[in-house]
Structure formats: C-alpha cells, structure tokens
Amino acid sequence: MLLAGSPLVAGVTGRYFEDCQEADRHRPGVRCGIAEHALDPDRAARLWHLSTGLLAV
C-alpha cells in the first residue's frame, strides 16, 4: 500500500512512518525509530535556514 496516498492518513502531517505504521522514538539496539535529532525544533530551524540560504541567488 502506498502510505502517502492512503485515505487512512488524509490530513495527517508532521509525523514519521516506518513500514506504513507511525514510528516510535528510537531505542538503543534497534535499527528503527525516530532519532532524537529529527525531533529537535532548534535543529529543524537551523536546517531550514541553511537550506534556504543555499537557494539564494
């Protein structure tokens, strides 16, 4: 099933998914889950700022 096109997630934003299921936070020793840095709003803002700076002409 294509998750992005599924009516089951219509209107759902700002979430991480793995294998068509909403992902949990990463746990040590497990090779899945959302890394802490992916949930850090300060890092997200910094990445946004750096990315838009690369687009400036």
PDBQT receptor file of N, H, CA, C and O in Angstrom, charges set to zero:
ATOM      1  N   MET A   1       0.846  -1.172   0.000  1.00  0.00    +0.000 N 
ATOM      2  CA  MET A   1       0.000   0.000   0.000  1.00  0.00    +0.000 C 
ATOM      3  C   MET A   1       0.897   1.243   0.000  1.00  0.00    +0.000 C 
ATOM      4  O   MET A   1       1.935   1.269   0.660  1.00  0.00    +0.000 OA
ATOM      5  N   LEU A   2       0.499   2.229  -0.718  1.00  0.00    +0.000 N 
ATOM      6  H   LEU A   2      -0.345   2.208  -1.254  1.00  0.00    +0.000 HD
ATOM      7  CA  LEU A   2       1.218   3.499  -0.768  1.00  0.00    +0.000 C 
ATOM      8  C   LEU A   2       0.683   4.386   0.342  1.00  0.00    +0.000 C 
ATOM      9  O   LEU A   2      -0.444   4.876   0.269  1.00  0.00    +0.000 OA
ATOM     10  N   LEU A   3       1.492   4.591   1.367  1.00  0.00    +0.000 N 
ATOM     11  H   LEU A   3       2.408   4.193   1.427  1.00  0.00    +0.000 HD
ATOM     12  CA  LEU A   3       1.041   5.332   2.539  1.00  0.00    +0.000 C 
ATOM     13  C   LEU A   3       0.625   6.755   2.200  1.00  0.00    +0.000 C 
ATOM     14  O   LEU A   3      -0.421   7.218   2.655  1.00  0.00    +0.000 OA
ATOM     15  N   ALA A   4       1.423   7.447   1.414  1.00  0.00    +0.000 N 
ATOM     16  H   ALA A   4       2.273   7.070   1.044  1.00  0.00    +0.000 HD
ATOM     17  CA  ALA A   4       1.143   8.856   1.130  1.00  0.00    +0.000 C 
ATOM     18  C   ALA A   4      -0.211   9.058   0.454  1.00  0.00    +0.000 C 
ATOM     19  O   ALA A   4      -0.819  10.117   0.606  1.00  0.00    +0.000 OA
ATOM     20  N   GLY A   5      -0.685   8.078  -0.277  1.00  0.00    +0.000 N 
ATOM     21  H   GLY A   5      -0.191   7.218  -0.401  1.00  0.00    +0.000 HD
ATOM     22  CA  GLY A   5      -1.954   8.198  -0.973  1.00  0.00    +0.000 C 
ATOM     23  C   GLY A   5      -3.115   7.542  -0.245  1.00  0.00    +0.000 C 
ATOM     24  O   GLY A   5      -4.232   7.511  -0.763  1.00  0.00    +0.000 OA
ATOM     25  N   SER A   6      -2.871   7.022   0.934  1.00  0.00    +0.000 N 
ATOM     26  H   SER A   6      -1.964   7.046   1.355  1.00  0.00    +0.000 HD
ATOM     27  CA  SER A   6      -3.905   6.299   1.659  1.00  0.00    +0.000 C 
ATOM     28  C   SER A   6      -4.891   7.254   2.325  1.00  0.00    +0.000 C 
ATOM     29  O   SER A   6      -4.476   8.243   2.928  1.00  0.00    +0.000 OA
ATOM     30  N   PRO A   7      -6.183   6.975   2.226  1.00  0.00    +0.000 N 
ATOM     31  CA  PRO A   7      -7.166   7.800   2.930  1.00  0.00    +0.000 C 
ATOM     32  C   PRO A   7      -7.043   7.659   4.446  1.00  0.00    +0.000 C 
ATOM     33  O   PRO A   7      -7.589   8.480   5.183  1.00  0.00    +0.000 OA
ATOM     34  N   LEU A   8      -6.343   6.641   4.920  1.00  0.00    +0.000 N 
ATOM     35  H   LEU A   8      -5.900   5.973   4.321  1.00  0.00    +0.000 HD
ATOM     36  CA  LEU A   8      -6.166   6.441   6.357  1.00  0.00    +0.000 C 
ATOM     37  C   LEU A   8      -5.294   7.516   6.995  1.00  0.00    +0.000 C 
ATOM     38  O   LEU A   8      -5.345   7.726   8.207  1.00  0.00    +0.000 OA
ATOM     39  N   VAL A   9      -4.492   8.197   6.172  1.00  0.00    +0.000 N 
ATOM     40  H   VAL A   9      -4.451   8.026   5.187  1.00  0.00    +0.000 HD
ATOM     41  CA  VAL A   9      -3.624   9.256   6.702  1.00  0.00    +0.000 C 
ATOM     42  C   VAL A   9      -3.950  10.616   6.081  1.00  0.00    +0.000 C 
ATOM     43  O   VAL A   9      -3.130  11.533   6.123  1.00  0.00    +0.000 OA
ATOM     44  N   ALA A  10      -5.124  10.738   5.518  1.00  0.00    +0.000 N 
ATOM     45  H   ALA A  10      -5.790   9.993   5.485  1.00  0.00    +0.000 HD
ATOM     46  CA  ALA A  10      -5.534  12.018   4.937  1.00  0.00    +0.000 C 
ATOM     47  C   ALA A  10      -5.536  13.086   6.022  1.00  0.00    +0.000 C 
ATOM     48  O   ALA A  10      -6.162  12.923   7.070  1.00  0.00    +0.000 OA
ATOM     49  N   GLY A  11      -4.832  14.172   5.761  1.00  0.00    +0.000 N 
ATOM     50  H   GLY A  11      -4.324  14.305   4.911  1.00  0.00    +0.000 HD
ATOM     51  CA  GLY A  11      -4.775  15.269   6.714  1.00  0.00    +0.000 C 
ATOM     52  C   GLY A  11      -3.731  15.102   7.809  1.00  0.00    +0.000 C 
ATOM     53  O   GLY A  11      -3.542  16.012   8.617  1.00  0.00    +0.000 OA
ATOM     54  N   VAL A  12      -3.052  13.968   7.855  1.00  0.00    +0.000 N 
ATOM     55  H   VAL A  12      -3.205  13.229   7.199  1.00  0.00    +0.000 HD
ATOM     56  CA  VAL A  12      -2.020  13.735   8.869  1.00  0.00    +0.000 C 
ATOM     57  C   VAL A  12      -0.724  14.378   8.383  1.00  0.00    +0.000 C 
ATOM     58  O   VAL A  12      -0.254  14.080   7.285  1.00  0.00    +0.000 OA
ATOM     59  N   THR A  13      -0.151  15.255   9.195  1.00  0.00    +0.000 N 
ATOM     60  H   THR A  13      -0.533  15.498  10.087  1.00  0.00    +0.000 HD
ATOM     61  CA  THR A  13       1.117  15.893   8.840  1.00  0.00    +0.000 C 
ATOM     62  C   THR A  13       2.040  15.890  10.053  1.00  0.00    +0.000 C 
ATOM     63  O   THR A  13       1.600  15.719  11.189  1.00  0.00    +0.000 OA
ATOM     64  N   GLY A  14       3.329  16.084   9.787  1.00  0.00    +0.000 N 
ATOM     65  H   GLY A  14       3.687  16.223   8.863  1.00  0.00    +0.000 HD
ATOM     66  CA  GLY A  14       4.293  16.214  10.863  1.00  0.00    +0.000 C 
ATOM     67  C   GLY A  14       4.555  14.941  11.632  1.00  0.00    +0.000 C 
ATOM     68  O   GLY A  14       4.947  14.993  12.798  1.00  0.00    +0.000 OA
ATOM     69  N   ARG A  15       4.348  13.809  11.009  1.00  0.00    +0.000 N 
ATOM     70  H   ARG A  15       4.030  13.768  10.062  1.00  0.00    +0.000 HD
ATOM     71  CA  ARG A  15       4.572  12.522  11.672  1.00  0.00    +0.000 C 
ATOM     72  C   ARG A  15       5.552  11.706  10.842  1.00  0.00    +0.000 C 
ATOM     73  O   ARG A  15       5.670  11.898   9.632  1.00  0.00    +0.000 OA
ATOM     74  N   TYR A  16       6.241  10.807  11.498  1.00  0.00    +0.000 N 
ATOM     75  H   TYR A  16       6.145  10.652  12.481  1.00  0.00    +0.000 HD
ATOM     76  CA  TYR A  16       7.168   9.896  10.832  1.00  0.00    +0.000 C 
ATOM     77  C   TYR A  16       6.535   8.509  10.782  1.00  0.00    +0.000 C 
ATOM     78  O   TYR A  16       5.882   8.070  11.729  1.00  0.00    +0.000 OA
ATOM     79  N   PHE A  17       6.743   7.831   9.652  1.00  0.00    +0.000 N 
ATOM     80  H   PHE A  17       7.273   8.188   8.883  1.00  0.00    +0.000 HD
ATOM     81  CA  PHE A  17       6.196   6.492   9.468  1.00  0.00    +0.000 C 
ATOM     82  C   PHE A  17       7.293   5.524   9.036  1.00  0.00    +0.000 C 
ATOM     83  O   PHE A  17       8.232   5.902   8.336  1.00  0.00    +0.000 OA
ATOM     84  N   GLU A  18       7.160   4.277   9.464  1.00  0.00    +0.000 N 
ATOM     85  H   GLU A  18       6.398   3.970  10.033  1.00  0.00    +0.000 HD
ATOM     86  CA  GLU A  18       8.019   3.181   9.028  1.00  0.00    +0.000 C 
ATOM     87  C   GLU A  18       7.124   1.996   8.726  1.00  0.00    +0.000 C 
ATOM     88  O   GLU A  18       6.259   1.643   9.527  1.00  0.00    +0.000 OA
ATOM     89  N   ASP A  19       7.330   1.385   7.579  1.00  0.00    +0.000 N 
ATOM     90  H   ASP A  19       8.033   1.672   6.928  1.00  0.00    +0.000 HD
ATOM     91  CA  ASP A  19       6.532   0.222   7.180  1.00  0.00    +0.000 C 
ATOM     92  C   ASP A  19       5.032   0.488   7.315  1.00  0.00    +0.000 C 
ATOM     93  O   ASP A  19       4.279  -0.356   7.800  1.00  0.00    +0.000 OA
ATOM     94  N   CYS A  20       4.620   1.664   6.880  1.00  0.00    +0.000 N 
ATOM     95  H   CYS A  20       5.232   2.350   6.486  1.00  0.00    +0.000 HD
ATOM     96  CA  CYS A  20       3.213   2.076   6.868  1.00  0.00    +0.000 C 
ATOM     97  C   CYS A  20       2.584   2.169   8.262  1.00  0.00    +0.000 C 
ATOM     98  O   CYS A  20       1.361   2.132   8.393  1.00  0.00    +0.000 OA
ATOM     99  N   GLN A  21       3.406   2.287   9.287  1.00  0.00    +0.000 N 
ATOM    100  H   GLN A  21       4.399   2.317   9.180  1.00  0.00    +0.000 HD
ATOM    101  CA  GLN A  21       2.928   2.480  10.653  1.00  0.00    +0.000 C 
ATOM    102  C   GLN A  21       3.600   3.715  11.223  1.00  0.00    +0.000 C 
ATOM    103  O   GLN A  21       4.741   4.015  10.873  1.00  0.00    +0.000 OA
ATOM    104  N   GLU A  22       2.906   4.438  12.098  1.00  0.00    +0.000 N 
ATOM    105  H   GLU A  22       1.979   4.195  12.382  1.00  0.00    +0.000 HD
ATOM    106  CA  GLU A  22       3.535   5.589  12.721  1.00  0.00    +0.000 C 
ATOM    107  C   GLU A  22       4.721   5.111  13.558  1.00  0.00    +0.000 C 
ATOM    108  O   GLU A  22       4.605   4.173  14.347  1.00  0.00    +0.000 OA
ATOM    109  N   ALA A  23       5.844   5.766  13.373  1.00  0.00    +0.000 N 
ATOM    110  H   ALA A  23       5.938   6.528  12.733  1.00  0.00    +0.000 HD
ATOM    111  CA  ALA A  23       7.082   5.351  14.034  1.00  0.00    +0.000 C 
ATOM    112  C   ALA A  23       7.144   5.846  15.474  1.00  0.00    +0.000 C 
ATOM    113  O   ALA A  23       6.604   6.898  15.816  1.00  0.00    +0.000 OA
ATOM    114  N   ASP A  24       7.815   5.059  16.306  1.00  0.00    +0.000 N 
ATOM    115  H   ASP A  24       8.254   4.204  16.028  1.00  0.00    +0.000 HD
ATOM    116  CA  ASP A  24       8.096   5.445  17.684  1.00  0.00    +0.000 C 
ATOM    117  C   ASP A  24       9.489   6.052  17.742  1.00  0.00    +0.000 C 
ATOM    118  O   ASP A  24      10.232   6.014  16.761  1.00  0.00    +0.000 OA
ATOM    119  N   ARG A  25       9.838   6.604  18.881  1.00  0.00    +0.000 N 
ATOM    120  H   ARG A  25       9.235   6.635  19.678  1.00  0.00    +0.000 HD
ATOM    121  CA  ARG A  25      11.195   7.118  19.073  1.00  0.00    +0.000 C 
ATOM    122  C   ARG A  25      12.188   5.965  19.030  1.00  0.00    +0.000 C 
ATOM    123  O   ARG A  25      11.872   4.830  19.385  1.00  0.00    +0.000 OA
ATOM    124  N   HIS A  26      13.383   6.286  18.589  1.00  0.00    +0.000 N 
ATOM    125  H   HIS A  26      13.640   7.208  18.301  1.00  0.00    +0.000 HD
ATOM    126  CA  HIS A  26      14.451   5.291  18.501  1.00  0.00    +0.000 C 
ATOM    127  C   HIS A  26      14.814   4.755  19.884  1.00  0.00    +0.000 C 
ATOM    128  O   HIS A  26      14.862   5.502  20.861  1.00  0.00    +0.000 OA
ATOM    129  N   ARG A  27      15.067   3.460  19.946  1.00  0.00    +0.000 N 
ATOM    130  H   ARG A  27      15.028   2.854  19.152  1.00  0.00    +0.000 HD
ATOM    131  CA  ARG A  27      15.564   2.820  21.165  1.00  0.00    +0.000 C 
ATOM    132  C   ARG A  27      16.919   2.220  20.853  1.00  0.00    +0.000 C 
ATOM    133  O   ARG A  27      17.087   1.597  19.805  1.00  0.00    +0.000 OA
ATOM    134  N   PRO A  28      17.894   2.393  21.740  1.00  0.00    +0.000 N 
ATOM    135  CA  PRO A  28      19.224   1.823  21.503  1.00  0.00    +0.000 C 
ATOM    136  C   PRO A  28      19.135   0.319  21.228  1.00  0.00    +0.000 C 
ATOM    137  O   PRO A  28      18.375  -0.406  21.870  1.00  0.00    +0.000 OA
ATOM    138  N   GLY A  29      19.924  -0.118  20.268  1.00  0.00    +0.000 N 
ATOM    139  H   GLY A  29      20.541   0.471  19.746  1.00  0.00    +0.000 HD
ATOM    140  CA  GLY A  29      19.953  -1.528  19.914  1.00  0.00    +0.000 C 
ATOM    141  C   GLY A  29      18.920  -1.946  18.888  1.00  0.00    +0.000 C 
ATOM    142  O   GLY A  29      18.891  -3.103  18.469  1.00  0.00    +0.000 OA
ATOM    143  N   VAL A  30      18.066  -1.007  18.477  1.00  0.00    +0.000 N 
ATOM    144  H   VAL A  30      18.090  -0.067  18.818  1.00  0.00    +0.000 HD
ATOM    145  CA  VAL A  30      17.033  -1.302  17.484  1.00  0.00    +0.000 C 
ATOM    146  C   VAL A  30      17.316  -0.446  16.264  1.00  0.00    +0.000 C 
ATOM    147  O   VAL A  30      17.626   0.738  16.400  1.00  0.00    +0.000 OA
ATOM    148  N   ARG A  31      17.215  -1.022  15.075  1.00  0.00    +0.000 N 
ATOM    149  H   ARG A  31      16.964  -1.984  14.965  1.00  0.00    +0.000 HD
ATOM    150  CA  ARG A  31      17.554  -0.290  13.850  1.00  0.00    +0.000 C 
ATOM    151  C   ARG A  31      16.330   0.363  13.217  1.00  0.00    +0.000 C 
ATOM    152  O   ARG A  31      16.145   0.304  12.001  1.00  0.00    +0.000 OA
ATOM    153  N   CYS A  32      15.514   0.974  14.031  1.00  0.00    +0.000 N 
ATOM    154  H   CYS A  32      15.664   1.022  15.018  1.00  0.00    +0.000 HD
ATOM    155  CA  CYS A  32      14.368   1.711  13.506  1.00  0.00    +0.000 C 
ATOM    156  C   CYS A  32      13.986   2.766  14.533  1.00  0.00    +0.000 C 
ATOM    157  O   CYS A  32      14.591   2.859  15.601  1.00  0.00    +0.000 OA
ATOM    158  N   GLY A  33      12.999   3.539  14.207  1.00  0.00    +0.000 N 
ATOM    159  H   GLY A  33      12.507   3.463  13.339  1.00  0.00    +0.000 HD
ATOM    160  CA  GLY A  33      12.535   4.570  15.118  1.00  0.00    +0.000 C 
ATOM    161  C   GLY A  33      13.044   5.945  14.719  1.00  0.00    +0.000 C 
ATOM    162  O   GLY A  33      13.918   6.085  13.865  1.00  0.00    +0.000 OA
ATOM    163  N   ILE A  34      12.476   6.945  15.356  1.00  0.00    +0.000 N 
ATOM    164  H   ILE A  34      11.766   6.831  16.051  1.00  0.00    +0.000 HD
ATOM    165  CA  ILE A  34      12.801   8.332  15.044  1.00  0.00    +0.000 C 
ATOM    166  C   ILE A  34      13.971   8.774  15.915  1.00  0.00    +0.000 C 
ATOM    167  O   ILE A  34      13.907   8.684  17.141  1.00  0.00    +0.000 OA
ATOM    168  N   ALA A  35      15.021   9.243  15.291  1.00  0.00    +0.000 N 
ATOM    169  H   ALA A  35      15.073   9.316  14.295  1.00  0.00    +0.000 HD
ATOM    170  CA  ALA A  35      16.185   9.740  16.023  1.00  0.00    +0.000 C 
ATOM    171  C   ALA A  35      15.827  11.024  16.757  1.00  0.00    +0.000 C 
ATOM    172  O   ALA A  35      15.017  11.816  16.277  1.00  0.00    +0.000 OA
ATOM    173  N   GLU A  36      16.429  11.224  17.910  1.00  0.00    +0.000 N 
ATOM    174  H   GLU A  36      17.087  10.580  18.300  1.00  0.00    +0.000 HD
ATOM    175  CA  GLU A  36      16.147  12.413  18.712  1.00  0.00    +0.000 C 
ATOM    176  C   GLU A  36      16.406  13.704  17.940  1.00  0.00    +0.000 C 
ATOM    177  O   GLU A  36      15.651  14.667  18.067  1.00  0.00    +0.000 OA
ATOM    178  N   HIS A  37      17.478  13.725  17.134  1.00  0.00    +0.000 N 
ATOM    179  H   HIS A  37      18.092  12.942  17.030  1.00  0.00    +0.000 HD
ATOM    180  CA  HIS A  37      17.785  14.960  16.409  1.00  0.00    +0.000 C 
ATOM    181  C   HIS A  37      16.718  15.296  15.364  1.00  0.00    +0.000 C 
ATOM    182  O   HIS A  37      16.585  16.454  14.966  1.00  0.00    +0.000 OA
ATOM    183  N   ALA A  38      15.966  14.300  14.922  1.00  0.00    +0.000 N 
ATOM    184  H   ALA A  38      16.074  13.360  15.244  1.00  0.00    +0.000 HD
ATOM    185  CA  ALA A  38      14.904  14.558  13.943  1.00  0.00    +0.000 C 
ATOM    186  C   ALA A  38      13.705  15.258  14.575  1.00  0.00    +0.000 C 
ATOM    187  O   ALA A  38      12.866  15.811  13.865  1.00  0.00    +0.000 OA
ATOM    188  N   LEU A  39      13.619  15.239  15.894  1.00  0.00    +0.000 N 
ATOM    189  H   LEU A  39      14.301  14.790  16.471  1.00  0.00    +0.000 HD
ATOM    190  CA  LEU A  39      12.504  15.846  16.602  1.00  0.00    +0.000 C 
ATOM    191  C   LEU A  39      12.870  17.163  17.275  1.00  0.00    +0.000 C 
ATOM    192  O   LEU A  39      12.048  17.758  17.971  1.00  0.00    +0.000 OA
ATOM    193  N   ASP A  40      14.094  17.615  17.068  1.00  0.00    +0.000 N 
ATOM    194  H   ASP A  40      14.762  17.132  16.501  1.00  0.00    +0.000 HD
ATOM    195  CA  ASP A  40      14.588  18.819  17.737  1.00  0.00    +0.000 C 
ATOM    196  C   ASP A  40      14.210  20.064  16.935  1.00  0.00    +0.000 C 
ATOM    197  O   ASP A  40      14.718  20.249  15.829  1.00  0.00    +0.000 OA
ATOM    198  N   PRO A  41      13.326  20.926  17.464  1.00  0.00    +0.000 N 
ATOM    199  CA  PRO A  41      12.889  22.104  16.707  1.00  0.00    +0.000 C 
ATOM    200  C   PRO A  41      14.020  23.096  16.420  1.00  0.00    +0.000 C 
ATOM    201  O   PRO A  41      13.983  23.783  15.399  1.00  0.00    +0.000 OA
ATOM    202  N   ASP A  42      15.007  23.184  17.284  1.00  0.00    +0.000 N 
ATOM    203  H   ASP A  42      15.037  22.626  18.114  1.00  0.00    +0.000 HD
ATOM    204  CA  ASP A  42      16.145  24.080  17.027  1.00  0.00    +0.000 C 
ATOM    205  C   ASP A  42      16.966  23.592  15.835  1.00  0.00    +0.000 C 
ATOM    206  O   ASP A  42      17.394  24.388  14.999  1.00  0.00    +0.000 OA
ATOM    207  N   ARG A  43      17.179  22.293  15.765  1.00  0.00    +0.000 N 
ATOM    208  H   ARG A  43      16.832  21.647  16.444  1.00  0.00    +0.000 HD
ATOM    209  CA  ARG A  43      17.913  21.739  14.619  1.00  0.00    +0.000 C 
ATOM    210  C   ARG A  43      17.102  21.879  13.337  1.00  0.00    +0.000 C 
ATOM    211  O   ARG A  43      17.667  22.130  12.272  1.00  0.00    +0.000 OA
ATOM    212  N   ALA A  44      15.796  21.720  13.427  1.00  0.00    +0.000 N 
ATOM    213  H   ALA A  44      15.338  21.515  14.292  1.00  0.00    +0.000 HD
ATOM    214  CA  ALA A  44      14.938  21.886  12.250  1.00  0.00    +0.000 C 
ATOM    215  C   ALA A  44      15.015  23.310  11.732  1.00  0.00    +0.000 C 
ATOM    216  O   ALA A  44      15.107  23.531  10.525  1.00  0.00    +0.000 OA
ATOM    217  N   ALA A  45      14.977  24.277  12.638  1.00  0.00    +0.000 N 
ATOM    218  H   ALA A  45      14.901  24.098  13.619  1.00  0.00    +0.000 HD
ATOM    219  CA  ALA A  45      15.068  25.688  12.238  1.00  0.00    +0.000 C 
ATOM    220  C   ALA A  45      16.425  25.982  11.610  1.00  0.00    +0.000 C 
ATOM    221  O   ALA A  45      16.512  26.710  10.621  1.00  0.00    +0.000 OA
ATOM    222  N   ARG A  46      17.472  25.420  12.180  1.00  0.00    +0.000 N 
ATOM    223  H   ARG A  46      17.401  24.829  12.983  1.00  0.00    +0.000 HD
ATOM    224  CA  ARG A  46      18.821  25.631  11.627  1.00  0.00    +0.000 C 
ATOM    225  C   ARG A  46      18.929  25.026  10.225  1.00  0.00    +0.000 C 
ATOM    226  O   ARG A  46      19.476  25.651   9.315  1.00  0.00    +0.000 OA
ATOM    227  N   LEU A  47      18.412  23.822  10.057  1.00  0.00    +0.000 N 
ATOM    228  H   LEU A  47      17.968  23.315  10.796  1.00  0.00    +0.000 HD
ATOM    229  CA  LEU A  47      18.442  23.179   8.742  1.00  0.00    +0.000 C 
ATOM    230  C   LEU A  47      17.649  24.001   7.728  1.00  0.00    +0.000 C 
ATOM    231  O   LEU A  47      18.093  24.170   6.592  1.00  0.00    +0.000 OA
ATOM    232  N   TRP A  48      16.483  24.514   8.122  1.00  0.00    +0.000 N 
ATOM    233  H   TRP A  48      16.123  24.377   9.045  1.00  0.00    +0.000 HD
ATOM    234  CA  TRP A  48      15.672  25.339   7.229  1.00  0.00    +0.000 C 
ATOM    235  C   TRP A  48      16.449  26.583   6.811  1.00  0.00    +0.000 C 
ATOM    236  O   TRP A  48      16.484  26.935   5.632  1.00  0.00    +0.000 OA
ATOM    237  N   HIS A  49      17.064  27.236   7.773  1.00  0.00    +0.000 N 
ATOM    238  H   HIS A  49      17.035  26.950   8.730  1.00  0.00    +0.000 HD
ATOM    239  CA  HIS A  49      17.826  28.449   7.492  1.00  0.00    +0.000 C 
ATOM    240  C   HIS A  49      18.994  28.149   6.542  1.00  0.00    +0.000 C 
ATOM    241  O   HIS A  49      19.211  28.883   5.577  1.00  0.00    +0.000 OA
ATOM    242  N   LEU A  50      19.731  27.095   6.807  1.00  0.00    +0.000 N 
ATOM    243  H   LEU A  50      19.554  26.499   7.590  1.00  0.00    +0.000 HD
ATOM    244  CA  LEU A  50      20.852  26.729   5.940  1.00  0.00    +0.000 C 
ATOM    245  C   LEU A  50      20.369  26.371   4.537  1.00  0.00    +0.000 C 
ATOM    246  O   LEU A  50      20.985  26.766   3.547  1.00  0.00    +0.000 OA
ATOM    247  N   SER A  51      19.277  25.630   4.453  1.00  0.00    +0.000 N 
ATOM    248  H   SER A  51      18.777  25.309   5.257  1.00  0.00    +0.000 HD
ATOM    249  CA  SER A  51      18.756  25.211   3.155  1.00  0.00    +0.000 C 
ATOM    250  C   SER A  51      18.283  26.383   2.313  1.00  0.00    +0.000 C 
ATOM    251  O   SER A  51      18.573  26.455   1.119  1.00  0.00    +0.000 OA
ATOM    252  N   THR A  52      17.556  27.300   2.936  1.00  0.00    +0.000 N 
ATOM    253  H   THR A  52      17.320  27.241   3.906  1.00  0.00    +0.000 HD
ATOM    254  CA  THR A  52      17.087  28.448   2.166  1.00  0.00    +0.000 C 
ATOM    255  C   THR A  52      18.260  29.340   1.757  1.00  0.00    +0.000 C 
ATOM    256  O   THR A  52      18.207  29.987   0.711  1.00  0.00    +0.000 OA
ATOM    257  N   GLY A  53      19.300  29.381   2.556  1.00  0.00    +0.000 N 
ATOM    258  H   GLY A  53      19.343  28.855   3.406  1.00  0.00    +0.000 HD
ATOM    259  CA  GLY A  53      20.495  30.136   2.189  1.00  0.00    +0.000 C 
ATOM    260  C   GLY A  53      21.178  29.576   0.968  1.00  0.00    +0.000 C 
ATOM    261  O   GLY A  53      21.774  30.326   0.195  1.00  0.00    +0.000 OA
ATOM    262  N   LEU A  54      21.106  28.270   0.776  1.00  0.00    +0.000 N 
ATOM    263  H   LEU A  54      20.623  27.661   1.404  1.00  0.00    +0.000 HD
ATOM    264  CA  LEU A  54      21.701  27.639  -0.399  1.00  0.00    +0.000 C 
ATOM    265  C   LEU A  54      20.925  27.967  -1.671  1.00  0.00    +0.000 C 
ATOM    266  O   LEU A  54      21.471  27.913  -2.773  1.00  0.00    +0.000 OA
ATOM    267  N   LEU A  55      19.658  28.306  -1.510  1.00  0.00    +0.000 N 
ATOM    268  H   LEU A  55      19.215  28.350  -0.615  1.00  0.00    +0.000 HD
ATOM    269  CA  LEU A  55      18.813  28.612  -2.670  1.00  0.00    +0.000 C 
ATOM    270  C   LEU A  55      18.896  30.067  -3.114  1.00  0.00    +0.000 C 
ATOM    271  O   LEU A  55      18.483  30.407  -4.223  1.00  0.00    +0.000 OA
ATOM    272  N   ALA A  56      19.424  30.911  -2.259  1.00  0.00    +0.000 N 
ATOM    273  H   ALA A  56      19.759  30.635  -1.359  1.00  0.00    +0.000 HD
ATOM    274  CA  ALA A  56      19.500  32.338  -2.589  1.00  0.00    +0.000 C 
ATOM    275  C   ALA A  56      20.396  32.566  -3.810  1.00  0.00    +0.000 C 
ATOM    276  O   ALA A  56      21.472  31.980  -3.927  1.00  0.00    +0.000 OA
ATOM    277  N   VAL A  57      19.937  33.406  -4.689  1.00  0.00    +0.000 N 
ATOM    278  H   VAL A  57      19.063  33.882  -4.593  1.00  0.00    +0.000 HD
ATOM    279  CA  VAL A  57      20.708  33.688  -5.908  1.00  0.00    +0.000 C 
ATOM    280  C   VAL A  57      21.390  35.033  -5.797  1.00  0.00    +0.000 C 
ATOM    281  O   VAL A  57      22.086  35.450  -6.723  1.00  0.00    +0.000 OA
TER     282      VAL A  57
